[in-house]
Amino acid sequence: MLAPEPSWRAISGEPQRGEPTFPDGHIIRELIVSIDDETRRMAYSVVEGARPPLDYHHASFEVRSEGERGRLIWITDVLPDTIAPEIRIRTEYGIKEMQQAIEASAPNRLP
């Protein structure tokens, strides 16, 4: 597990391009709503290319301090509600990918 600051740097720097590419080559476009370095929080919305198609998407990342360690909180809201279970599966996959990327970007891991 990492300290909060290296985790935040990895999270806040990655999505600013606003066009993540998935392993199959699919690209989505995101609107970065806000990035707050003081609270280590970033909010964004998928505005194009969502699979499955969504009527609404809003998400946020926040890195909280837990002693010397950081905890990443990822909240995602979608409509229609019926698609939420599929989005949850994709989010869980994304969490694993993100954890690997964060850990690879910061050599100073805590025990």
QUICOR-V843715 format. One record per pair of residues at least 24 apart in sequence whose C-alpha atoms are under 8 Angstrom apart, sorted by sequence separation. I is the first residue (numbers start at 1). J is the second residue. D is the distance in whole Angstrom. If there is no record, write none. Layout:
BEGIN
i	j	d
I	J	D
I	J	D
END
This chain:
BEGIN
i	j	d
39	63	8
40	64	7
54	78	7
55	79	5
56	80	7
54	79	6
55	80	6
54	80	7
12	42	7
52	83	8
8	40	6
69	110	7
11	61	8
8	62	8
8	63	6
7	63	7
4	63	6
4	64	7
4	65	6
3	65	8
7	70	7
4	68	7
3	68	6
4	69	6
5	70	8
7	72	8
3	69	4
4	70	4
2	69	6
3	70	5
4	71	7
1	69	7
2	70	6
1	70	7
10	101	8
11	102	8
10	102	6
7	102	6
10	105	7
6	102	8
7	106	8
6	106	6
2	103	7
1	103	8
2	106	8
2	108	7
3	109	7
2	109	5
3	110	7
1	109	6
2	110	6
1	110	6
1	111	7
END
